[in-house]
Amino acid sequence: MTGLAPGSRAPSFRLAKDGGGTVSLSDFRGRKLALFFYPRAGSTGCTREAAAFSSLAPAFAAAKTALLGVSADPVAALDRFKAKQGLALTLACDPDHAMLDAYGVWGEKKLYGKIHWGVVRTTFLIGTDGRIVRVWPKVSIDGHADEVLAVARDS
């Protein structure tokens, strides 16, 4: 779905984040960023994915890699999700889909035979130079956070 490939410059962004304020790509200059896009805060799959990344937050920090989860949910939903799950990572929202479109993760999805638009679960590892190191399209949740961490450690 995404047209971005390893070596491409990551599209810049500035988004509202959980707890107030904003987060931008430039905030991570000099560090790697594991940027994961998820469909909906609080859904079963998204909870499992965010919890997996959150549980590995210290290991990602040791690999000099920040974590950022992005969805189209409003900030209030992100705040509730983060508090309820005790997540140790930053969540941001893109209700206008500008960033989601720039990263190629807003698209058609099929659920129970019906087609709708939404976030296609995708992860990007962005290097310290702001270039994409690796893309995981259409993510399968089990073991995914561990795989991203392994690549972050090696890059």
C-alpha positions in Angstrom: 0.0 0.0 0.0 2.8 2.5 0.9 5.0 3.9 -1.9 7.7 4.6 0.6 10.7 2.4 0.5 13.9 2.0 2.4 16.2 4.9 1.7 13.3 7.3 1.1 13.1 10.4 3.2 10.4 10.0 5.8 7.6 12.5 5.3 7.6 15.2 7.9 4.6 15.6 10.2 3.3 17.6 13.2 0.4 15.9 15.1 -1.5 16.4 18.3 -0.4 13.8 20.9 -1.7 12.2 24.0 -1.5 14.4 27.1 -1.6 17.6 25.0 0.9 19.3 22.8 2.3 18.1 19.5 4.9 15.7 18.2 6.8 16.0 14.9 9.4 14.1 13.0 12.0 16.7 13.8 11.6 15.8 17.5 13.3 12.5 16.8 16.4 14.0 15.0 19.5 12.0 16.0 17.4 9.0 17.2 15.7 6.2 15.3 12.0 6.1 15.4 9.7 3.0 15.3 6.6 4.5 13.8 3.6 2.2 13.9 0.2 3.0 12.5 -2.8 1.2 14.0 -6.6 1.3 13.1 -8.3 2.1 16.4 -7.4 2.8 20.0 -8.9 0.2 22.3 -9.7 -2.5 19.7 -8.3 -5.9 20.6 -5.6 -6.0 17.9 -4.5 -2.5 18.5 -4.3 -3.1 22.2 -2.1 -6.1 21.7 0.1 -4.3 19.3 0.5 -1.2 21.5 1.1 -3.3 24.6 3.8 -5.3 22.8 5.7 -2.2 21.8 5.2 -0.6 25.2 6.5 -3.7 27.1 9.7 -3.4 25.0 10.1 0.4 25.5 13.2 0.0 27.7 14.8 -2.2 25.1 13.9 0.2 22.3 15.4 3.1 24.4 18.6 1.0 24.8 18.7 0.7 21.0 18.3 4.5 20.8 14.9 4.1 19.2 11.8 6.1 20.1 8.3 4.7 19.8 5.3 6.5 18.3 1.9 5.1 17.5 -0.4 6.9 15.2 -4.1 6.5 14.4 -7.0 8.7 13.2 -8.6 8.6 16.7 -9.1 11.9 18.6 -6.7 12.9 21.4 -9.3 12.1 24.1 -9.5 8.5 22.9 -5.7 8.2 22.9 -5.6 9.5 26.4 -8.1 7.0 27.6 -6.4 4.2 25.7 -3.0 5.0 27.1 -4.2 5.4 30.7 -6.3 2.2 30.6 -3.5 0.1 29.1 -0.6 1.8 31.0 1.3 2.3 27.8 4.9 3.6 28.0 5.0 5.2 24.6 3.7 8.3 22.8 0.4 8.2 20.8 -0.5 10.8 18.2 -3.6 11.4 16.1 -4.2 12.3 12.5 -7.9 12.9 12.1 -7.5 14.7 8.8 -5.4 11.8 7.4 -2.7 14.1 6.0 0.1 12.0 7.6 -1.7 8.8 7.0 -1.9 9.6 3.3 1.7 10.8 3.2 2.9 7.4 4.6 0.4 5.5 2.3 -1.4 3.8 5.2 -4.9 5.2 4.7 -6.7 2.9 2.3 -9.5 0.5 1.5 -9.9 -2.4 3.9 -12.3 -5.3 3.8 -14.0 -6.5 6.9 -16.7 -9.2 6.9 -17.0 -8.8 3.2 -17.6 -5.0 3.3 -15.2 -2.5 2.0 -14.4 0.6 4.1 -11.6 3.1 4.5 -9.2 3.0 7.4 -5.7 2.7 8.7 -3.8 -0.3 7.3 -1.6 -1.6 10.1 1.9 -0.7 9.0 5.2 0.0 10.7 8.2 2.1 9.6 11.6 2.2 11.2 13.1 5.6 10.5 16.9 6.1 10.9 18.7 8.9 12.7 19.1 10.7 9.3 15.3 10.8 8.8 15.4 8.1 6.1 13.3 5.0 6.1 15.3 1.9 7.2 12.5 -0.7 6.8 8.8 -0.9 6.2 6.5 -3.6 7.5 3.2 -3.4 5.5 0.0 -5.1 6.6 1.5 -6.1 9.9 0.7 -9.4 11.7 0.8 -8.5 15.4 2.3 -11.7 17.0 6.1 -11.2 17.3 6.0 -7.9 15.3 7.4 -5.6 18.0 10.2 -8.1 18.7 11.1 -8.1 15.0 11.1 -4.3 14.8 13.4 -4.2 17.9 15.8 -6.7 16.3 16.1 -4.5 13.2 16.4 -1.3 15.3 19.3 -2.9 17.2 21.1 -3.9 14.0 20.7 -0.5 12.2 
